[in-house]
Amino acid sequence: MASARTVRAPEFPADLSWLNTAEPLRLADLRGRFVLLDFWTYCCINCQHILPELAQLEQQFANELTVIGVHSAKFTDEAEVGNIRSAILRHDIAHPVLVDDGMRVWREYAVRAWPTLVLIDPQGYIVGAQAGEITAAGFAPILAAQIAAARAAGTLQPGPLTFAREAESQPATVLRFPAHVLADPDHNRLIIADTGHHRLLVCGFDGTVQQTIGGPLPGLHDGGAASARFNSPQGLALDGDTLWVADTQNHALRRVDLGTSEVTTIVGHGGKPTAYNQPGRGTAVALHSPWAVAVHDGLVYVANAGSHQLWVVDPTTREARPFAGSAREDLIDGLAVRAALAQPSALARLGDRLAFVDSETSSVRWVTLDANPQVGTWVGTGLFDFGDIDGDRRVARLQHPLGLAELDGQLYVADTYNNRIKHLDPATGVIRTFAGSGAEGTADGELARAEFDEPTGLSADEGRLWVADTNNHVIRRIDLAAGTVSTLRLRQADRARPVSADAPAVPLPPQALDADTLTVQLTVIPRVGLHRSPGTALTLAVTANDERTVYREDDGGLEGTFTIDVPPSATELRLEAVAYLCQVDGSGACEMASESWRLPIDRQSDVPATPLALTLAAQGAG
């Protein structure tokens, strides 16, 4: 991190909007603490990569550090406050975010790239700045040394500091930021990547939920529907009864046997790769933010958004290697291994070619599936060329497309940041608006009047398009013959609401601790017709002061006793419990019951600490 300790950090403009805090912040009011500014824009994959690293730093240095996100938008759609709020919720960001309208703060700090971090000392001077990704493990020693020096100099005034989060005022929804939907006409069903709930839903075309696989808490765990865990799953592809899943934040390729609901990790170990262009096998190699998958001739192709490449995986040998893209972020056609891609985010088979969208160049492109693969482009011209214009490549402009589907040799594109679905004729390269007025909203009806809110995943079956309308938390159905858009109503889904950071919590009386240790005894009461069988998941997750998860455990027993080490800085805990309950008749159908509680911590109490007894009752029980 380059040092510039003699430069005073510019104060924030007073007229800018703030999110994730009840009041605007001033650097002057944060004297005595280190402040880490994160200049980001929510489309940027590298910006997304460092969010969990920042969260770790926030937890590790909770008394000395305040992280502030400075959202300086690249795309027009990203500059809208409501869309930034959705991105904060989607990525579970706990720190305050300044909306840098007009990139004024960006210019004040002479920033040139996303992401850029700027560290400010307790006296308000800039310690240094660094562009690009960081890791918490690499950055923590630097910060610790700065904290030690400030403490020795007497400039540090440590103490906890909390903010009002956007998540606290958001209603619970059946789906949470669904990123993809996949139609399976052979079985009259849809598979939904319920990304924000870290799970997959299988439902009929009428919206009747048949099965839940994984969720609602993130993780990397193989097994059956109740015990498997994903972390923000996105792209889906079918090959017979095998479902392939791009498990994005696990940087993994997962396989689901839809006959048994068994989930298996084929490639990935849960972490990002440490280098580019490094092939490997199984869990010894990692993908890089895989966003989409497609199957051809027994091979699985993966849109590796984080490395700006397409990779190919042999499911039999579990070998994974680069297929297209040099790992340079750009728009360059030609020989696949030398071509440049920019955050590929969707895939669709088109004869002997694989079509894909490059979201950062707002383009629709293709690569041949032969012995000498070549990359070409239908629509798009460069990293900063975007808009909402129909036509051929000479004039057409999209804005950060994230979805793609093929039907009868034609391509449909989710033009995500324009809130439209567009039709591309591969023969002519002409792209036209197909559905969506362009306004953000939920309106159904005629194609031209319907509204979407950052639609992403697309899938097609006979006469219909299915749309994952991400920021609306719903699946939309486009009837091609009638020319209408409607919203799919999910029925008989999980009878209890999903557990998530935005779910309302039951307040509990203050709890005394025994040497910073809390024991929780969790009892599950199923409703009539259901029971907990041995081996089904019972999960307890605990966050301190609504920020970071400090404890998570899965217990396979019939009841759960959990021992939690409470951080010394915690003044309140949020406890979230999930249990899977299955039919007594052995039919295999399971439901999820969940609840959350808020527990104040009383460290001054003279009352002896006792175990905390909690009851999780399924809807209709007791």
Secondary structure, DSSP 8 states (H G I E B T S, - for coil): -EE-TTSB-----TTS-EESSSS---GGGGTTSEEEEEEE-TT-HHHHHHHHHHHHHHHHTTTTEEEEEEE--SSTGGGSHHHHHHHHHHTT--S-EEE-GGGHHHHHTT--SSSEEEEE-TTSBEEEEEES---HHHHHHHHHHHHHHHHHHT-----------GGGG----SSSS--EEEEEGGGTEEEEEEGGGTEEEEEETT-BEEEEEE-SS---B-BSTTT-B-SSEEEEEEETTEEEEEEGGGTEEEEEETTTTEEEEEE--SS--SSSS--EEGGGS--SSEEEEEEETTEEEEEEGGGTEEEEEETTTTEEEEEE--S-BS-B-EETTT-BBS-EEEEEEETTEEEEEEGGGTEEEEEE-SSS-EEEEEE---TT----B-BSTTT-B-SS--EEEEETTEEEEEEGGGTEEEEEETTTTEEEEEE--SSBS---EETTT--BSSEEEEEEETTEEEEEEGGGTEEEEEETTTTEEEE---BS--SS----TTS--EE---EE-BTTEEEEEEEEE--TTEE--TTS-EEEEEEETTTEEEEEEEE-SSSEEEEEE--TT-SEEEEEEEEEEEETT----EEEEEEEEEEEEESS--S----EEEEEE-TT--
